[in-house]
């Protein structure tokens, strides 16, 4: 039967390009070696395509952080100190 001797049909998946990129990244690109025999890094040579989304448009400066009031910081540090004291008091006493 001619169908038995034919090679099976090749199949593909939408994820094939990702698998191919991962296969290529599994063998890292090297930029040669140093005089002491260590490998040199080649910047951006081993990135997997699609692993990082490009920035949409021109770069925007980061938004300034919202200032935290001194009272809020004091309250947070006070709560932390109380928690540490409570935990230390719950530990069994050790004899030196």
PyMOL Python script that loads the backbone (N, CA, C, O; Angstrom):
from pymol import cmd

cmd.read_pdbstr("""\
ATOM      1  N   UNK A   1       0.854  -1.175   0.000  1.00  0.00           N
ATOM      2  CA  UNK A   1       0.000   0.000   0.000  1.00  0.00           C
ATOM      3  C   UNK A   1       0.900   1.238   0.000  1.00  0.00           C
ATOM      4  O   UNK A   1       1.780   1.332   0.855  1.00  0.00           O
ATOM      5  N   UNK A   2       0.719   2.189  -0.919  1.00  0.00           N
ATOM      6  CA  UNK A   2       1.569   3.373  -0.981  1.00  0.00           C
ATOM      7  C   UNK A   2       1.442   4.267   0.253  1.00  0.00           C
ATOM      8  O   UNK A   2       2.396   4.970   0.586  1.00  0.00           O
ATOM      9  N   UNK A   3       0.305   4.266   0.938  1.00  0.00           N
ATOM     10  CA  UNK A   3       0.127   5.106   2.113  1.00  0.00           C
ATOM     11  C   UNK A   3       1.013   4.629   3.256  1.00  0.00           C
ATOM     12  O   UNK A   3       1.455   5.442   4.068  1.00  0.00           O
ATOM     13  N   UNK A   4       1.283   3.324   3.336  1.00  0.00           N
ATOM     14  CA  UNK A   4       2.124   2.793   4.402  1.00  0.00           C
ATOM     15  C   UNK A   4       3.583   3.207   4.226  1.00  0.00           C
ATOM     16  O   UNK A   4       4.284   3.400   5.220  1.00  0.00           O
ATOM     17  N   UNK A   5       4.049   3.346   3.009  1.00  0.00           N
ATOM     18  CA  UNK A   5       5.454   3.669   2.765  1.00  0.00           C
ATOM     19  C   UNK A   5       5.721   5.174   2.807  1.00  0.00           C
ATOM     20  O   UNK A   5       6.877   5.593   2.861  1.00  0.00           O
ATOM     21  N   UNK A   6       4.675   5.979   2.781  1.00  0.00           N
ATOM     22  CA  UNK A   6       4.851   7.431   2.801  1.00  0.00           C
ATOM     23  C   UNK A   6       5.247   7.893   4.209  1.00  0.00           C
ATOM     24  O   UNK A   6       4.850   7.300   5.212  1.00  0.00           O
ATOM     25  N   UNK A   7       6.025   8.946   4.251  1.00  0.00           N
ATOM     26  CA  UNK A   7       6.425   9.501   5.539  1.00  0.00           C
ATOM     27  C   UNK A   7       5.215  10.150   6.192  1.00  0.00           C
ATOM     28  O   UNK A   7       4.337  10.665   5.500  1.00  0.00           O
ATOM     29  N   UNK A   8       5.160  10.131   7.522  1.00  0.00           N
ATOM     30  CA  UNK A   8       4.028  10.788   8.176  1.00  0.00           C
ATOM     31  C   UNK A   8       4.056  12.286   7.895  1.00  0.00           C
ATOM     32  O   UNK A   8       5.122  12.884   7.746  1.00  0.00           O
ATOM     33  N   UNK A   9       2.887  12.872   7.827  1.00  0.00           N
ATOM     34  CA  UNK A   9       2.782  14.301   7.533  1.00  0.00           C
ATOM     35  C   UNK A   9       3.382  15.107   8.687  1.00  0.00           C
ATOM     36  O   UNK A   9       3.163  14.794   9.857  1.00  0.00           O
ATOM     37  N   UNK A  10       4.132  16.136   8.345  1.00  0.00           N
ATOM     38  CA  UNK A  10       4.719  16.998   9.377  1.00  0.00           C
ATOM     39  C   UNK A  10       3.613  17.831  10.004  1.00  0.00           C
ATOM     40  O   UNK A  10       2.708  18.285   9.304  1.00  0.00           O
ATOM     41  N   UNK A  11       3.672  18.034  11.282  1.00  0.00           N
ATOM     42  CA  UNK A  11       2.673  18.837  11.963  1.00  0.00           C
ATOM     43  C   UNK A  11       3.361  20.028  12.595  1.00  0.00           C
ATOM     44  O   UNK A  11       4.565  20.008  12.847  1.00  0.00           O
ATOM     45  N   UNK A  12       2.598  21.041  12.841  1.00  0.00           N
ATOM     46  CA  UNK A  12       3.164  22.242  13.460  1.00  0.00           C
ATOM     47  C   UNK A  12       2.172  22.799  14.464  1.00  0.00           C
ATOM     48  O   UNK A  12       1.000  22.424  14.495  1.00  0.00           O
ATOM     49  N   UNK A  13       2.681  23.702  15.279  1.00  0.00           N
ATOM     50  CA  UNK A  13       1.891  24.307  16.341  1.00  0.00           C
ATOM     51  C   UNK A  13       2.195  25.795  16.379  1.00  0.00           C
ATOM     52  O   UNK A  13       3.280  26.202  15.962  1.00  0.00           O
ATOM     53  N   UNK A  14       1.276  26.620  16.864  1.00  0.00           N
ATOM     54  CA  UNK A  14       1.579  28.046  17.003  1.00  0.00           C
ATOM     55  C   UNK A  14       2.759  28.297  17.950  1.00  0.00           C
ATOM     56  O   UNK A  14       3.390  29.352  17.881  1.00  0.00           O
ATOM     57  N   UNK A  15       3.056  27.356  18.817  1.00  0.00           N
ATOM     58  CA  UNK A  15       4.151  27.521  19.775  1.00  0.00           C
ATOM     59  C   UNK A  15       5.498  27.101  19.206  1.00  0.00           C
ATOM     60  O   UNK A  15       6.510  27.201  19.900  1.00  0.00           O
ATOM     61  N   UNK A  16       5.537  26.635  17.967  1.00  0.00           N
ATOM     62  CA  UNK A  16       6.793  26.161  17.380  1.00  0.00           C
ATOM     63  C   UNK A  16       7.885  27.228  17.387  1.00  0.00           C
ATOM     64  O   UNK A  16       9.044  26.915  17.660  1.00  0.00           O
ATOM     65  N   UNK A  17       7.544  28.466  17.095  1.00  0.00           N
ATOM     66  CA  UNK A  17       8.567  29.511  17.064  1.00  0.00           C
ATOM     67  C   UNK A  17       9.170  29.717  18.449  1.00  0.00           C
ATOM     68  O   UNK A  17      10.368  29.972  18.571  1.00  0.00           O
ATOM     69  N   UNK A  18       8.355  29.611  19.488  1.00  0.00           N
ATOM     70  CA  UNK A  18       8.870  29.724  20.852  1.00  0.00           C
ATOM     71  C   UNK A  18       9.811  28.585  21.200  1.00  0.00           C
ATOM     72  O   UNK A  18      10.850  28.793  21.826  1.00  0.00           O
ATOM     73  N   UNK A  19       9.435  27.370  20.785  1.00  0.00           N
ATOM     74  CA  UNK A  19      10.296  26.216  21.042  1.00  0.00           C
ATOM     75  C   UNK A  19      11.610  26.342  20.272  1.00  0.00           C
ATOM     76  O   UNK A  19      12.670  25.994  20.792  1.00  0.00           O
ATOM     77  N   UNK A  20      11.543  26.830  19.055  1.00  0.00           N
ATOM     78  CA  UNK A  20      12.764  27.004  18.264  1.00  0.00           C
ATOM     79  C   UNK A  20      13.659  28.068  18.896  1.00  0.00           C
ATOM     80  O   UNK A  20      14.879  27.905  18.921  1.00  0.00           O
ATOM     81  N   UNK A  21      13.081  29.140  19.400  1.00  0.00           N
ATOM     82  CA  UNK A  21      13.864  30.190  20.059  1.00  0.00           C
ATOM     83  C   UNK A  21      14.491  29.652  21.337  1.00  0.00           C
ATOM     84  O   UNK A  21      15.643  29.964  21.641  1.00  0.00           O
ATOM     85  N   UNK A  22      13.747  28.848  22.088  1.00  0.00           N
ATOM     86  CA  UNK A  22      14.289  28.263  23.313  1.00  0.00           C
ATOM     87  C   UNK A  22      15.416  27.290  22.988  1.00  0.00           C
ATOM     88  O   UNK A  22      16.410  27.228  23.712  1.00  0.00           O
ATOM     89  N   UNK A  23      15.270  26.540  21.920  1.00  0.00           N
ATOM     90  CA  UNK A  23      16.326  25.612  21.499  1.00  0.00           C
ATOM     91  C   UNK A  23      17.583  26.388  21.131  1.00  0.00           C
ATOM     92  O   UNK A  23      18.690  25.973  21.474  1.00  0.00           O
ATOM     93  N   UNK A  24      17.423  27.510  20.435  1.00  0.00           N
ATOM     94  CA  UNK A  24      18.580  28.325  20.058  1.00  0.00           C
ATOM     95  C   UNK A  24      19.227  28.938  21.297  1.00  0.00           C
ATOM     96  O   UNK A  24      20.450  29.067  21.351  1.00  0.00           O
ATOM     97  N   UNK A  25      18.431  29.316  22.284  1.00  0.00           N
ATOM     98  CA  UNK A  25      18.973  29.928  23.499  1.00  0.00           C
ATOM     99  C   UNK A  25      19.642  28.910  24.401  1.00  0.00           C
ATOM    100  O   UNK A  25      20.429  29.284  25.271  1.00  0.00           O
ATOM    101  N   UNK A  26      19.346  27.619  24.213  1.00  0.00           N
ATOM    102  CA  UNK A  26      19.961  26.596  25.055  1.00  0.00           C
ATOM    103  C   UNK A  26      21.443  26.427  24.747  1.00  0.00           C
ATOM    104  O   UNK A  26      22.190  25.875  25.555  1.00  0.00           O
ATOM    105  N   UNK A  27      21.863  26.896  23.590  1.00  0.00           N
ATOM    106  CA  UNK A  27      23.284  26.888  23.238  1.00  0.00           C
ATOM    107  C   UNK A  27      23.719  28.355  23.208  1.00  0.00           C
ATOM    108  O   UNK A  27      23.561  29.015  22.181  1.00  0.00           O
ATOM    109  N   UNK A  28      24.266  28.882  24.320  1.00  0.00           N
ATOM    110  CA  UNK A  28      24.553  30.309  24.395  1.00  0.00           C
ATOM    111  C   UNK A  28      25.643  30.751  23.415  1.00  0.00           C
ATOM    112  O   UNK A  28      26.598  30.024  23.143  1.00  0.00           O
ATOM    113  N   UNK A  29      25.465  31.950  22.906  1.00  0.00           N
ATOM    114  CA  UNK A  29      26.468  32.546  22.023  1.00  0.00           C
ATOM    115  C   UNK A  29      27.582  33.107  22.893  1.00  0.00           C
ATOM    116  O   UNK A  29      27.319  33.797  23.877  1.00  0.00           O
ATOM    117  N   UNK A  30      28.810  32.815  22.535  1.00  0.00           N
ATOM    118  CA  UNK A  30      29.958  33.292  23.285  1.00  0.00           C
ATOM    119  C   UNK A  30      30.704  34.328  22.477  1.00  0.00           C
ATOM    120  O   UNK A  30      30.735  34.266  21.248  1.00  0.00           O
ATOM    121  N   UNK A  31      31.300  35.271  23.159  1.00  0.00           N
ATOM    122  CA  UNK A  31      32.074  36.323  22.505  1.00  0.00           C
ATOM    123  C   UNK A  31      33.559  36.046  22.578  1.00  0.00           C
ATOM    124  O   UNK A  31      34.356  36.981  22.658  1.00  0.00           O
ATOM    125  N   UNK A  32      33.947  34.791  22.553  1.00  0.00           N
ATOM    126  CA  UNK A  32      35.350  34.438  22.664  1.00  0.00           C
ATOM    127  C   UNK A  32      35.714  34.185  24.117  1.00  0.00           C
ATOM    128  O   UNK A  32      34.837  33.987  24.959  1.00  0.00           O
ATOM    129  N   UNK A  33      37.000  34.193  24.408  1.00  0.00           N
ATOM    130  CA  UNK A  33      37.460  33.975  25.766  1.00  0.00           C
ATOM    131  C   UNK A  33      38.484  35.040  26.143  1.00  0.00           C
ATOM    132  O   UNK A  33      39.112  35.667  25.290  1.00  0.00           O
ATOM    133  N   UNK A  34      38.626  35.217  27.434  1.00  0.00           N
ATOM    134  CA  UNK A  34      39.621  36.163  27.929  1.00  0.00           C
ATOM    135  C   UNK A  34      40.987  35.489  27.907  1.00  0.00           C
ATOM    136  O   UNK A  34      41.092  34.304  27.588  1.00  0.00           O
ATOM    137  N   UNK A  35      42.033  36.240  28.244  1.00  0.00           N
ATOM    138  CA  UNK A  35      43.383  35.665  28.248  1.00  0.00           C
ATOM    139  C   UNK A  35      43.527  34.585  29.309  1.00  0.00           C
ATOM    140  O   UNK A  35      44.387  33.712  29.194  1.00  0.00           O
ATOM    141  N   UNK A  36      42.683  34.637  30.350  1.00  0.00           N
ATOM    142  CA  UNK A  36      42.744  33.601  31.390  1.00  0.00           C
ATOM    143  C   UNK A  36      41.816  32.427  31.087  1.00  0.00           C
ATOM    144  O   UNK A  36      41.714  31.504  31.895  1.00  0.00           O
ATOM    145  N   UNK A  37      41.137  32.445  29.938  1.00  0.00           N
ATOM    146  CA  UNK A  37      40.302  31.319  29.523  1.00  0.00           C
ATOM    147  C   UNK A  37      38.842  31.411  29.909  1.00  0.00           C
ATOM    148  O   UNK A  37      38.084  30.471  29.673  1.00  0.00           O
ATOM    149  N   UNK A  38      38.430  32.518  30.496  1.00  0.00           N
ATOM    150  CA  UNK A  38      37.025  32.682  30.865  1.00  0.00           C
ATOM    151  C   UNK A  38      36.221  33.165  29.665  1.00  0.00           C
ATOM    152  O   UNK A  38      36.745  33.904  28.831  1.00  0.00           O
ATOM    153  N   UNK A  39      34.946  32.756  29.564  1.00  0.00           N
ATOM    154  CA  UNK A  39      34.135  33.205  28.427  1.00  0.00           C
ATOM    155  C   UNK A  39      33.790  34.686  28.534  1.00  0.00           C
ATOM    156  O   UNK A  39      33.546  35.203  29.625  1.00  0.00           O
ATOM    157  N   UNK A  40      33.772  35.356  27.391  1.00  0.00           N
ATOM    158  CA  UNK A  40      33.365  36.763  27.338  1.00  0.00           C
ATOM    159  C   UNK A  40      31.875  36.824  27.066  1.00  0.00           C
ATOM    160  O   UNK A  40      31.339  36.009  26.316  1.00  0.00           O
ATOM    161  N   UNK A  41      31.214  37.779  27.670  1.00  0.00           N
ATOM    162  CA  UNK A  41      29.783  37.976  27.477  1.00  0.00           C
ATOM    163  C   UNK A  41      29.560  38.836  26.244  1.00  0.00           C
ATOM    164  O   UNK A  41      30.260  39.824  26.021  1.00  0.00           O
ATOM    165  N   UNK A  42      28.581  38.446  25.455  1.00  0.00           N
ATOM    166  CA  UNK A  42      28.164  39.250  24.318  1.00  0.00           C
ATOM    167  C   UNK A  42      26.810  39.848  24.677  1.00  0.00           C
ATOM    168  O   UNK A  42      25.821  39.118  24.746  1.00  0.00           O
ATOM    169  N   UNK A  43      26.737  41.168  24.911  1.00  0.00           N
ATOM    170  CA  UNK A  43      25.474  41.771  25.345  1.00  0.00           C
ATOM    171  C   UNK A  43      24.326  41.489  24.379  1.00  0.00           C
ATOM    172  O   UNK A  43      24.459  41.645  23.165  1.00  0.00           O
ATOM    173  N   UNK A  44      23.211  41.075  24.940  1.00  0.00           N
ATOM    174  CA  UNK A  44      21.951  40.823  24.223  1.00  0.00           C
ATOM    175  C   UNK A  44      22.029  39.720  23.185  1.00  0.00           C
ATOM    176  O   UNK A  44      21.132  39.608  22.349  1.00  0.00           O
ATOM    177  N   UNK A  45      23.073  38.899  23.209  1.00  0.00           N
ATOM    178  CA  UNK A  45      23.206  37.842  22.212  1.00  0.00           C
ATOM    179  C   UNK A  45      22.356  36.627  22.546  1.00  0.00           C
ATOM    180  O   UNK A  45      22.029  35.846  21.653  1.00  0.00           O
ATOM    181  N   UNK A  46      21.987  36.448  23.816  1.00  0.00           N
ATOM    182  CA  UNK A  46      21.274  35.242  24.225  1.00  0.00           C
ATOM    183  C   UNK A  46      19.834  35.506  24.635  1.00  0.00           C
ATOM    184  O   UNK A  46      19.248  34.715  25.374  1.00  0.00           O
ATOM    185  N   UNK A  47      19.258  36.604  24.169  1.00  0.00           N
ATOM    186  CA  UNK A  47      17.863  36.895  24.474  1.00  0.00           C
ATOM    187  C   UNK A  47      16.942  36.037  23.614  1.00  0.00           C
ATOM    188  O   UNK A  47      17.217  35.805  22.437  1.00  0.00           O
ATOM    189  N   UNK A  48      15.855  35.573  24.205  1.00  0.00           N
ATOM    190  CA  UNK A  48      14.857  34.808  23.465  1.00  0.00           C
ATOM    191  C   UNK A  48      13.901  35.815  22.837  1.00  0.00           C
ATOM    192  O   UNK A  48      13.348  36.654  23.548  1.00  0.00           O
ATOM    193  N   UNK A  49      13.692  35.755  21.523  1.00  0.00           N
ATOM    194  CA  UNK A  49      12.783  36.712  20.886  1.00  0.00           C
ATOM    195  C   UNK A  49      11.384  36.633  21.507  1.00  0.00           C
ATOM    196  O   UNK A  49      10.842  35.549  21.721  1.00  0.00           O
ATOM    197  N   UNK A  50      10.825  37.791  21.784  1.00  0.00           N
ATOM    198  CA  UNK A  50       9.485  37.847  22.352  1.00  0.00           C
ATOM    199  C   UNK A  50       9.452  37.743  23.857  1.00  0.00           C
ATOM    200  O   UNK A  50       8.377  37.826  24.451  1.00  0.00           O
ATOM    201  N   UNK A  51      10.615  37.561  24.506  1.00  0.00           N
ATOM    202  CA  UNK A  51      10.616  37.415  25.957  1.00  0.00           C
ATOM    203  C   UNK A  51      10.422  38.758  26.664  1.00  0.00           C
ATOM    204  O   UNK A  51      10.013  38.795  27.825  1.00  0.00           O
ATOM    205  N   UNK A  52      10.711  39.850  25.974  1.00  0.00           N
ATOM    206  CA  UNK A  52      10.535  41.181  26.552  1.00  0.00           C
ATOM    207  C   UNK A  52       9.719  42.003  25.578  1.00  0.00           C
ATOM    208  O   UNK A  52      10.021  42.062  24.386  1.00  0.00           O
ATOM    209  N   UNK A  53       8.680  42.637  26.098  1.00  0.00           N
ATOM    210  CA  UNK A  53       7.854  43.488  25.240  1.00  0.00           C
ATOM    211  C   UNK A  53       8.585  44.802  24.990  1.00  0.00           C
ATOM    212  O   UNK A  53       9.087  45.411  25.935  1.00  0.00           O
ATOM    213  N   UNK A  54       8.654  45.244  23.757  1.00  0.00           N
ATOM    214  CA  UNK A  54       9.306  46.526  23.498  1.00  0.00           C
ATOM    215  C   UNK A  54       8.485  47.668  24.094  1.00  0.00           C
ATOM    216  O   UNK A  54       7.266  47.571  24.240  1.00  0.00           O
ATOM    217  N   UNK A  55       9.175  48.737  24.429  1.00  0.00           N
ATOM    218  CA  UNK A  55       8.503  49.896  25.014  1.00  0.00           C
ATOM    219  C   UNK A  55       7.616  50.551  23.953  1.00  0.00           C
ATOM    220  O   UNK A  55       8.073  50.771  22.831  1.00  0.00           O
ATOM    221  N   UNK A  56       6.357  50.868  24.282  1.00  0.00           N
ATOM    222  CA  UNK A  56       5.479  51.504  23.302  1.00  0.00           C
ATOM    223  C   UNK A  56       5.787  52.997  23.191  1.00  0.00           C
ATOM    224  O   UNK A  56       5.438  53.768  24.085  1.00  0.00           O
ATOM    225  N   UNK A  57       6.417  53.396  22.136  1.00  0.00           N
ATOM    226  CA  UNK A  57       6.693  54.809  21.895  1.00  0.00           C
ATOM    227  C   UNK A  57       7.901  55.303  22.667  1.00  0.00           C
ATOM    228  O   UNK A  57       8.691  54.512  23.181  1.00  0.00           O
ATOM    229  N   UNK A  58       8.038  56.633  22.744  1.00  0.00           N
ATOM    230  CA  UNK A  58       9.206  57.192  23.441  1.00  0.00           C
ATOM    231  C   UNK A  58       9.146  56.885  24.936  1.00  0.00           C
ATOM    232  O   UNK A  58       8.069  56.737  25.514  1.00  0.00           O
ATOM    233  N   UNK A  59      10.309  56.794  25.537  1.00  0.00           N
ATOM    234  CA  UNK A  59      10.382  56.472  26.954  1.00  0.00           C
ATOM    235  C   UNK A  59       9.814  57.613  27.788  1.00  0.00           C
ATOM    236  O   UNK A  59      10.111  58.786  27.558  1.00  0.00           O
ATOM    237  N   UNK A  60       9.011  57.247  28.738  1.00  0.00           N
ATOM    238  CA  UNK A  60       8.407  58.209  29.645  1.00  0.00           C
ATOM    239  C   UNK A  60       9.264  58.267  30.909  1.00  0.00           C
ATOM    240  O   UNK A  60       9.722  57.228  31.383  1.00  0.00           O
ATOM    241  N   UNK A  61       9.488  59.455  31.462  1.00  0.00           N
ATOM    242  CA  UNK A  61      10.229  59.510  32.730  1.00  0.00           C
ATOM    243  C   UNK A  61       9.387  58.866  33.830  1.00  0.00           C
ATOM    244  O   UNK A  61       8.160  58.970  33.809  1.00  0.00           O
ATOM    245  N   UNK A  62      10.029  58.207  34.784  1.00  0.00           N
ATOM    246  CA  UNK A  62       9.246  57.562  35.846  1.00  0.00           C
ATOM    247  C   UNK A  62       8.496  58.589  36.677  1.00  0.00           C
ATOM    248  O   UNK A  62       8.955  59.713  36.879  1.00  0.00           O
ATOM    249  N   UNK A  63       7.343  58.177  37.145  1.00  0.00           N
ATOM    250  CA  UNK A  63       6.527  59.050  37.976  1.00  0.00           C
ATOM    251  C   UNK A  63       7.197  59.185  39.349  1.00  0.00           C
ATOM    252  O   UNK A  63       7.695  58.193  39.883  1.00  0.00           O
ATOM    253  N   UNK A  64       7.218  60.376  39.923  1.00  0.00           N
ATOM    254  CA  UNK A  64       7.837  60.519  41.246  1.00  0.00           C
ATOM    255  C   UNK A  64       7.050  59.727  42.283  1.00  0.00           C
ATOM    256  O   UNK A  64       5.825  59.631  42.221  1.00  0.00           O
ATOM    257  N   UNK A  65       7.788  59.163  43.240  1.00  0.00           N
ATOM    258  CA  UNK A  65       7.149  58.384  44.293  1.00  0.00           C
ATOM    259  C   UNK A  65       6.325  59.310  45.181  1.00  0.00           C
ATOM    260  O   UNK A  65       6.682  60.466  45.407  1.00  0.00           O
ATOM    261  N   UNK A  66       5.232  58.781  45.668  1.00  0.00           N
ATOM    262  CA  UNK A  66       4.374  59.558  46.567  1.00  0.00           C
ATOM    263  C   UNK A  66       5.101  59.660  47.903  1.00  0.00           C
ATOM    264  O   UNK A  66       5.486  58.636  48.466  1.00  0.00           O
ATOM    265  N   UNK A  67       5.296  60.856  48.419  1.00  0.00           N
ATOM    266  CA  UNK A  67       6.015  60.991  49.690  1.00  0.00           C
ATOM    267  C   UNK A  67       5.226  60.354  50.831  1.00  0.00           C
ATOM    268  O   UNK A  67       3.998  60.425  50.881  1.00  0.00           O
ATOM    269  N   UNK A  68       5.964  59.735  51.736  1.00  0.00           N
ATOM    270  CA  UNK A  68       5.350  59.106  52.905  1.00  0.00           C
ATOM    271  C   UNK A  68       5.578  60.028  54.089  1.00  0.00           C
ATOM    272  O   UNK A  68       6.691  60.508  54.305  1.00  0.00           O
ATOM    273  N   UNK A  69       4.538  60.273  54.846  1.00  0.00           N
ATOM    274  CA  UNK A  69       4.647  61.195  55.976  1.00  0.00           C
ATOM    275  C   UNK A  69       5.530  60.595  57.070  1.00  0.00           C
ATOM    276  O   UNK A  69       5.622  59.377  57.229  1.00  0.00           O
ATOM    277  N   UNK A  70       6.166  61.477  57.804  1.00  0.00           N
ATOM    278  CA  UNK A  70       7.015  61.043  58.915  1.00  0.00           C
ATOM    279  C   UNK A  70       6.190  60.316  59.969  1.00  0.00           C
ATOM    280  O   UNK A  70       6.679  59.373  60.591  1.00  0.00           O
ATOM    281  N   UNK A  71       4.960  60.735  60.176  1.00  0.00           N
ATOM    282  CA  UNK A  71       4.080  60.093  61.161  1.00  0.00           C
ATOM    283  C   UNK A  71       3.789  58.642  60.761  1.00  0.00           C
ATOM    284  O   UNK A  71       3.758  57.753  61.612  1.00  0.00           O
ATOM    285  N   UNK A  72       3.583  58.415  59.491  1.00  0.00           N
ATOM    286  CA  UNK A  72       3.306  57.051  59.011  1.00  0.00           C
ATOM    287  C   UNK A  72       4.535  56.156  59.190  1.00  0.00           C
ATOM    288  O   UNK A  72       4.408  54.995  59.578  1.00  0.00           O
ATOM    289  N   UNK A  73       5.717  56.695  58.907  1.00  0.00           N
ATOM    290  CA  UNK A  73       6.953  55.928  59.092  1.00  0.00           C
ATOM    291  C   UNK A  73       7.158  55.630  60.576  1.00  0.00           C
ATOM    292  O   UNK A  73       7.520  54.511  60.941  1.00  0.00           O
ATOM    293  N   UNK A  74       6.928  56.624  61.428  1.00  0.00           N
ATOM    294  CA  UNK A  74       7.078  56.420  62.870  1.00  0.00           C
ATOM    295  C   UNK A  74       6.133  55.331  63.364  1.00  0.00           C
ATOM    296  O   UNK A  74       6.524  54.479  64.161  1.00  0.00           O
ATOM    297  N   UNK A  75       4.892  55.361  62.889  1.00  0.00           N
ATOM    298  CA  UNK A  75       3.906  54.365  63.292  1.00  0.00           C
ATOM    299  C   UNK A  75       4.330  52.968  62.841  1.00  0.00           C
ATOM    300  O   UNK A  75       4.219  52.008  63.602  1.00  0.00           O
ATOM    301  N   UNK A  76       4.815  52.856  61.609  1.00  0.00           N
ATOM    302  CA  UNK A  76       5.245  51.556  61.084  1.00  0.00           C
ATOM    303  C   UNK A  76       6.435  51.005  61.871  1.00  0.00           C
ATOM    304  O   UNK A  76       6.478  49.815  62.184  1.00  0.00           O
ATOM    305  N   UNK A  77       7.398  51.871  62.191  1.00  0.00           N
ATOM    306  CA  UNK A  77       8.574  51.426  62.939  1.00  0.00           C
ATOM    307  C   UNK A  77       8.190  51.055  64.370  1.00  0.00           C
ATOM    308  O   UNK A  77       8.750  50.116  64.937  1.00  0.00           O
ATOM    309  N   UNK A  78       7.252  51.771  64.952  1.00  0.00           N
ATOM    310  CA  UNK A  78       6.777  51.461  66.297  1.00  0.00           C
ATOM    311  C   UNK A  78       6.108  50.089  66.314  1.00  0.00           C
ATOM    312  O   UNK A  78       6.338  49.294  67.225  1.00  0.00           O
ATOM    313  N   UNK A  79       5.286  49.813  65.315  1.00  0.00           N
ATOM    314  CA  UNK A  79       4.622  48.503  65.220  1.00  0.00           C
ATOM    315  C   UNK A  79       5.645  47.392  65.059  1.00  0.00           C
ATOM    316  O   UNK A  79       5.499  46.318  65.643  1.00  0.00           O
ATOM    317  N   UNK A  80       6.675  47.648  64.272  1.00  0.00           N
ATOM    318  CA  UNK A  80       7.730  46.655  64.070  1.00  0.00           C
ATOM    319  C   UNK A  80       8.440  46.382  65.395  1.00  0.00           C
ATOM    320  O   UNK A  80       8.684  45.227  65.744  1.00  0.00           O
ATOM    321  N   UNK A  81       8.773  47.445  66.134  1.00  0.00           N
ATOM    322  CA  UNK A  81       9.468  47.294  67.406  1.00  0.00           C
ATOM    323  C   UNK A  81       8.610  46.520  68.404  1.00  0.00           C
ATOM    324  O   UNK A  81       9.128  45.668  69.127  1.00  0.00           O
ATOM    325  N   UNK A  82       7.322  46.798  68.453  1.00  0.00           N
ATOM    326  CA  UNK A  82       6.426  46.081  69.360  1.00  0.00           C
ATOM    327  C   UNK A  82       6.365  44.598  68.996  1.00  0.00           C
ATOM    328  O   UNK A  82       6.346  43.737  69.875  1.00  0.00           O
ATOM    329  N   UNK A  83       6.336  44.305  67.688  1.00  0.00           N
ATOM    330  CA  UNK A  83       6.302  42.909  67.254  1.00  0.00           C
ATOM    331  C   UNK A  83       7.569  42.161  67.630  1.00  0.00           C
ATOM    332  O   UNK A  83       7.511  41.000  68.036  1.00  0.00           O
ATOM    333  N   UNK A  84       8.707  42.816  67.499  1.00  0.00           N
ATOM    334  CA  UNK A  84       9.980  42.186  67.877  1.00  0.00           C
ATOM    335  C   UNK A  84       9.996  41.906  69.372  1.00  0.00           C
ATOM    336  O   UNK A  84      10.381  40.816  69.794  1.00  0.00           O
ATOM    337  N   UNK A  85       9.576  42.890  70.186  1.00  0.00           N
ATOM    338  CA  UNK A  85       9.533  42.688  71.639  1.00  0.00           C
ATOM    339  C   UNK A  85       8.609  41.531  72.018  1.00  0.00           C
ATOM    340  O   UNK A  85       8.950  40.703  72.862  1.00  0.00           O
ATOM    341  N   UNK A  86       7.445  41.485  71.389  1.00  0.00           N
ATOM    342  CA  UNK A  86       6.477  40.424  71.693  1.00  0.00           C
ATOM    343  C   UNK A  86       7.061  39.059  71.340  1.00  0.00           C
ATOM    344  O   UNK A  86       6.932  38.110  72.114  1.00  0.00           O
ATOM    345  N   UNK A  87       7.698  38.956  70.185  1.00  0.00           N
ATOM    346  CA  UNK A  87       8.286  37.679  69.769  1.00  0.00           C
ATOM    347  C   UNK A  87       9.417  37.260  70.703  1.00  0.00           C
ATOM    348  O   UNK A  87       9.546  36.079  71.028  1.00  0.00           O
ATOM    349  N   UNK A  88      10.227  38.206  71.132  1.00  0.00           N
ATOM    350  CA  UNK A  88      11.328  37.873  72.052  1.00  0.00           C
ATOM    351  C   UNK A  88      10.792  37.408  73.403  1.00  0.00           C
ATOM    352  O   UNK A  88      11.377  36.523  74.027  1.00  0.00           O
ATOM    353  N   UNK A  89       9.697  37.989  73.856  1.00  0.00           N
ATOM    354  CA  UNK A  89       9.112  37.589  75.134  1.00  0.00           C
ATOM    355  C   UNK A  89       8.465  36.216  75.059  1.00  0.00           C
ATOM    356  O   UNK A  89       8.323  35.547  76.083  1.00  0.00           O
ATOM    357  N   UNK A  90       8.074  35.786  73.880  1.00  0.00           N
ATOM    358  CA  UNK A  90       7.450  34.474  73.724  1.00  0.00           C
ATOM    359  C   UNK A  90       8.476  33.351  73.611  1.00  0.00           C
ATOM    360  O   UNK A  90       8.122  32.181  73.756  1.00  0.00           O
ATOM    361  N   UNK A  91       9.734  33.684  73.355  1.00  0.00           N
ATOM    362  CA  UNK A  91      10.787  32.661  73.260  1.00  0.00           C
ATOM    363  C   UNK A  91      11.052  32.091  74.638  1.00  0.00           C
ATOM    364  O   UNK A  91      10.968  32.802  75.639  1.00  0.00           O
ATOM    365  N   UNK A  92      11.373  30.804  74.691  1.00  0.00           N
ATOM    366  CA  UNK A  92      11.726  30.245  75.997  1.00  0.00           C
ATOM    367  C   UNK A  92      13.034  30.872  76.498  1.00  0.00           C
ATOM    368  O   UNK A  92      13.940  31.156  75.714  1.00  0.00           O
ATOM    369  N   UNK A  93      13.110  31.079  77.792  1.00  0.00           N
ATOM    370  CA  UNK A  93      14.301  31.692  78.385  1.00  0.00           C
ATOM    371  C   UNK A  93      15.442  30.673  78.351  1.00  0.00           C
ATOM    372  O   UNK A  93      15.271  29.510  78.715  1.00  0.00           O
ATOM    373  N   UNK A  94      16.598  31.137  77.910  1.00  0.00           N
ATOM    374  CA  UNK A  94      17.784  30.271  77.890  1.00  0.00           C
ATOM    375  C   UNK A  94      18.706  30.642  79.034  1.00  0.00           C
ATOM    376  O   UNK A  94      18.893  31.812  79.368  1.00  0.00           O
ATOM    377  N   UNK A  95      19.263  29.621  79.610  1.00  0.00           N
ATOM    378  CA  UNK A  95      20.236  29.865  80.672  1.00  0.00           C
ATOM    379  C   UNK A  95      21.608  29.956  80.044  1.00  0.00           C
ATOM    380  O   UNK A  95      21.951  29.118  79.210  1.00  0.00           O
ATOM    381  N   UNK A  96      22.402  30.939  80.412  1.00  0.00           N
ATOM    382  CA  UNK A  96      23.717  31.123  79.837  1.00  0.00           C
ATOM    383  C   UNK A  96      24.747  30.307  80.519  1.00  0.00           C
ATOM    384  O   UNK A  96      25.919  30.355  80.144  1.00  0.00           O
TER     385      UNK A  96
END
""", "prot")
cmd.dss("prot")
cmd.show_as("cartoon", "prot")
cmd.util.cbc("prot")
cmd.orient("prot")
